[in-house]
């Protein structure tokens, strides 16, 4: 079974507290119980939990490195040389 989970990128911030960063400020950095900051914090926690579960399921999974593209040959094999060898 193949699940497509991490194709989504989320960039959200609170309109009132633009500098709130859940990774740095944590739940204690939420001012006046702001609903949007709480949602951002919950989204961040859920992403951490998802990463933990994926690594628990497959410890060798490395999603930080993209698959390497095959390198093209240095010279095109169809190109003829004008210099005899």
C-alpha angles and dihedrals in degrees: 000000000000122000123190104210113139100050091097122090119200124199110172135153137173115260091220099038103038094165096055110122115180093203092056105026100034123194091312090065093065108110122219093347092291109198095213093049089050090052091050089050091050092049090051092049091049091052091052091049091049091052091049092051093048092050090046090053094046114014092184092057111119113186095169095075120064118220110272116250115231111258116241116241115269091243130026108252089216092059113098119219118236091201113074115229 
